[in-house]
Structure formats: C-alpha cells, structure tokens
Amino acid sequence: MRELVRSWSAIPDLSEAEIERDGLRIRSCAGLEQWMVSGNDAAACRAAGVTTPAAGALGVVRGAPYAVRVGRDRILLVGQPAMPVEAGWSADGYLASNMSAGLHVFDMQGDRVEDIVRRACVIDPRAPGPCAAVTFAGVTAVLYGLEQPGRLRLHVDRGLAAYVWTWLGTACGMFLGGGIARA
C-alpha cells in the first residue's frame, strides 16, 4: 500500500506566521478565547461583559470582549482568556461551547485589505452585512472589522488554517508582489 502522507504538504507553524506586502500585513492572532453561543445571545453577552451589539460581516468591533453575529440566534464571543462564560446550557436560555481550540484567527490590516476581501469573498468590502459568517477563499469563515478602518479579523476552522494561509500567501503574491512572508 502506498503511503500518501509523504506527498502531502507539511503543515506550517502558524504561531508566528506573517505576511507583509505592499501596504498589507497578515499574521496569526493567538491567545483569544472564543465561545459559540446559541439562543438568548443578549443574556450571554451580559454574562460575558459585552456591552456593544454583535457585529456582522465587516462590521467593526471595539474593545474586548466583543460579540460577532454568525446566525439568526448565534454569536461568537471573543475575548481574553478567563471570560466569565461556562460551557453548556445556561438557565438564562443559551448554550455556550468553547471554540478556542477549534478556530484559528488571522489579523489582517493595511491599505490593501479590501483587495483581499474582493478576491476571497462575494461581499462588497464597503457594505457591511448583518451576519459575519461568510465564504472566504472557498471555506466558511467569520470576518469582521477590528477597531479601525483597514483592519479585519478572520476566524477559520483550525483544520483549514493551513489552506487559508497558503491561499493568502498565493493571493498576495499574485496581485501585490514583493515583500516578506514567514511561515
């Protein structure tokens, strides 16, 4: 029997991965706690200390913790470790699941972020939507703005992070040229 594993690409260490090219910087973002919440998201936000409404696609969040809308009755809570959220069903009417180990986060910023969004998504980068769950480079992801114009966060399934990283590197090389890429 052939051993096909040897023909697969090596999984890059994304902990310090970074791309810097032509006014664009993409890096991995570690150390965030992520909770998927279904049900009474207002109660979950209160419990987590979130004081602003959940952002949609390309909507902007500020401060931490914050919430991002990923469905009609589903949000992703994002913050620093030790958020006051407990896994399981809450008497306040929501179910929370810790997704910190399941989602990889990329931070993208710079003048060329819109170019990446245009290439990866079918959404208009200048028209935020109500739901941050989007198809990005062919995979389901969560995409939203962070604190300032030209800065986005992208959450993808950890198992697809290497693919998305490779896609980002290839896309940047194709239309930006030059620069530094480390993985």
C-alpha positions in Angstrom: 0.0 0.0 0.0 1.3 3.4 -0.9 2.0 5.9 1.9 0.2 9.0 0.6 1.1 11.1 3.7 4.6 11.7 2.3 3.1 13.5 -0.8 1.1 16.0 1.3 2.4 19.5 2.1 3.9 20.0 5.5 1.6 21.8 7.9 3.1 25.2 8.6 3.7 26.5 12.1 1.3 29.4 12.1 2.1 30.6 15.6 4.4 33.3 14.2 3.3 33.4 10.6 3.3 36.8 9.0 2.9 38.3 5.5 4.0 41.9 4.9 3.5 43.2 1.3 2.6 46.4 -0.3 0.6 48.0 2.5 -0.8 44.8 3.8 0.1 42.8 7.0 -1.4 39.4 7.8 -0.5 37.5 10.9 -1.9 34.8 13.2 -3.6 36.0 16.3 -3.2 33.8 19.3 -4.4 34.0 22.9 -8.1 34.7 22.2 -10.9 32.9 23.9 -13.8 32.1 21.6 -17.3 30.9 22.5 -20.0 29.9 20.2 -23.4 30.8 21.7 -26.8 29.8 20.5 -30.1 31.0 22.0 -30.5 34.1 24.1 -27.5 36.0 22.9 -28.3 39.1 24.9 -28.1 37.2 28.2 -24.8 35.6 27.1 -23.4 39.0 26.2 -24.3 40.3 29.6 -22.7 37.3 31.3 -19.5 37.8 29.3 -19.4 41.6 29.9 -20.0 42.5 26.3 -21.6 46.0 26.1 -21.9 46.6 22.4 -24.2 44.9 19.8 -22.9 41.9 17.9 -21.1 42.9 14.6 -22.0 41.5 11.2 -19.8 40.9 8.2 -17.2 43.7 8.0 -19.0 45.4 10.9 -16.5 46.9 13.4 -16.0 45.8 17.0 -14.1 47.7 19.6 -12.5 46.7 22.9 -12.8 43.2 24.4 -14.7 41.1 25.0 -17.0 41.5 21.9 -19.6 39.6 20.0 -19.9 38.8 16.3 -23.2 37.6 14.7 -22.8 34.3 12.9 -26.5 33.4 12.6 -30.0 34.5 13.4 -29.7 33.3 17.0 -26.0 32.6 17.1 -23.0 34.7 18.1 -19.3 34.2 18.6 -18.0 35.8 21.8 -14.3 36.8 21.6 -12.1 38.0 24.4 -9.1 37.3 26.5 -8.7 34.0 28.4 -10.8 33.5 31.5 -14.0 35.1 30.1 -16.9 34.6 32.6 -18.7 32.1 30.3 -19.4 28.5 31.2 -19.8 25.6 28.7 -23.2 24.1 28.4 -26.8 25.2 28.9 -27.5 28.3 30.9 -30.6 28.9 32.9 -30.7 32.3 31.0 -31.6 30.5 27.8 -28.4 30.0 25.9 -26.0 27.2 25.1 -22.2 28.0 25.1 -19.4 25.9 23.5 -15.8 26.8 23.9 -14.3 27.1 20.3 -10.9 28.4 21.2 -9.1 25.2 20.1 -11.3 24.8 17.1 -10.9 28.2 15.4 -7.7 29.8 14.1 -7.7 33.6 13.9 -5.9 35.8 11.3 -5.4 39.5 11.8 -5.2 41.5 8.5 -4.5 45.2 8.2 -3.4 47.8 5.8 -4.4 49.7 2.7 -4.8 46.5 0.6 -7.2 44.6 2.9 -10.1 45.4 0.6 -8.3 43.7 -2.3 -8.0 40.5 -0.3 -11.7 40.6 0.6 -12.7 41.3 -3.1 -10.6 38.3 -4.2 -11.8 35.9 -1.4 -15.5 36.8 -1.0 -18.5 37.7 -2.9 -19.4 40.5 -0.5 -18.8 44.2 -1.1 -16.0 45.3 1.3 -17.7 48.7 1.7 -21.1 47.3 2.6 -21.2 45.5 6.0 -23.8 42.8 6.3 -25.8 41.5 9.3 -24.0 38.2 9.6 -20.2 37.8 9.9 -20.3 34.2 8.6 -19.0 34.3 5.1 -17.4 32.1 2.5 -13.8 33.2 2.3 -11.5 31.6 -0.2 -14.0 28.8 -0.5 -14.3 28.0 3.2 -16.8 29.1 5.8 -15.3 31.8 8.0 -16.1 34.6 10.3 -15.0 38.1 9.0 -15.3 41.4 10.7 -13.6 44.7 11.3 -11.5 45.5 14.4 -11.2 48.9 15.9 -10.0 50.9 12.9 -10.5 51.1 9.1 -8.4 48.7 7.2 -8.1 46.1 9.9 -10.0 42.8 9.8 -10.1 39.6 11.8 -10.8 36.2 10.1 -11.7 33.1 12.1 -11.5 29.7 10.2 -11.7 26.1 11.3 -8.3 25.2 12.7 -8.1 22.2 10.2 -8.4 24.7 7.3 -6.0 27.3 8.6 -3.0 25.9 6.6 -5.1 26.0 3.5 -6.3 29.6 4.1 -2.7 30.7 5.0 -1.5 29.2 1.7 -4.3 30.9 -0.2 -3.5 34.2 1.4 0.2 33.9 0.6 -0.6 32.9 -3.0 -3.2 35.7 -3.4 -0.8 38.3 -2.0 2.0 37.1 -4.4 -0.3 37.2 -7.4 -1.7 40.7 -7.0 0.7 42.5 -4.6 4.1 41.2 -5.4 7.3 41.6 -3.4 7.5 41.7 0.4 8.2 39.3 3.3 6.4 36.1 4.1 7.3 33.8 7.0 5.5 30.6 7.9 
